[in-house]
C-alpha cells in the first residue's frame, strides 16, 4: 500500500497557494491536516479575489479539516510530512526555520526569499534538520520552456550571448489579475485597497523586482548554465504611488560568458511581442512564443530561416510539483534542477544583487565563494 503524506499550508499571502494546494489535493497519496496564515503587519481593507482571506477560503474548500490562527501552534500540535509555504516573501525564512525545527519538508513558492541572507537561513535550517527545501517555479512546468533549455543545451543557436526575460501585467491584484488554479478575475480594487496588501509594501518583500525579475534570474541562470558575477538594478514606482513598493524594475546581469536583461512590470496592458524568454546565440535566436496557445519554440537564423518546434508533454508522473515532490520522496531520484536548493541560492544571488544595486545606484558584485551548499 502506498504511503500517505500529511500535508499542510502556511501562508495565504501569495495567491499561487491556490495552484499549489490544488495540485497536491489531487495527488492520491496526500492527506490534508491543517493550515494557518501569517499575521500581516497591516490588515487588508477588504476581501477580494486573490487577497489572503479569499485565498484561505479557496484552500480550506479543498478539504482542509483544521485552521489555526498561529502557525507555530499548529506545528506544535499537528504532525506534517510536507508544508506548502506561501507567506509574504520576507517571511519565508522564519516560516521555513519553524518547519525545519518540526522536521517538515517545505515546498515554497518562488522567489526563494526576499534576500540572499534569508535564503541562506532557510538552507541552513533545512540542512541541519535533514528536511527538504524545494522552491517551486511555475515556469518549470511549462513544456515550451523545458524544450527551450533542451535545444539550447544541444547547441541549436550556438553559444549563448544574451538572455532576455520580460514579465508583466497590471499588478497581482490589478484589473487584469488572473492566476492558475482559479476561475476568477479580480474586481477592480482602489489604490488604497491595493496599498494595504503586502504586494505593494516594500518591507514584507513586495514589489515588481522581487515578484517578477526573480523569474528572469531563474531562467537566465538555468539557460546560461553558470553563476552570474554582477548585476545592475533599477526600481521605480511609476503608477502605483499609493504603495511604497516599485511597480517596474529591471536587472542587467553579467555572466562570465553572457548577459541577461530581466524586466518586471505591474503596469503592462499587453507586451506587444512575446515576453519570452528570448535567447540570442552566435548562430541564431530562440524565442519561446508564450503568447501562443499552446506555447511553442521559434528558432530564427536570419534571411527567413524560421523553425517552429512544438514541445513534448512533460513526463507523466512528474508533470507537476506535487507529483515531482512525492516521486522524489518515494524514490530518492533527483528533483528537477530548478527546484533544488543549490540552484535557487544562485538565482537568489542574482535577485539580491539587483536589489542591492537599485539601492546603491551602482553595479553590485556576486561573490559565489561566500556560500557553500551541501
Order of alpha helices (4+ residues) and beta strands (2+ residues): beta-alpha-beta-alpha-beta-alpha-beta-alpha-beta-alpha-beta-alpha-beta-alpha-alpha-beta-beta-beta-beta-beta-beta-beta-alpha-alpha-beta
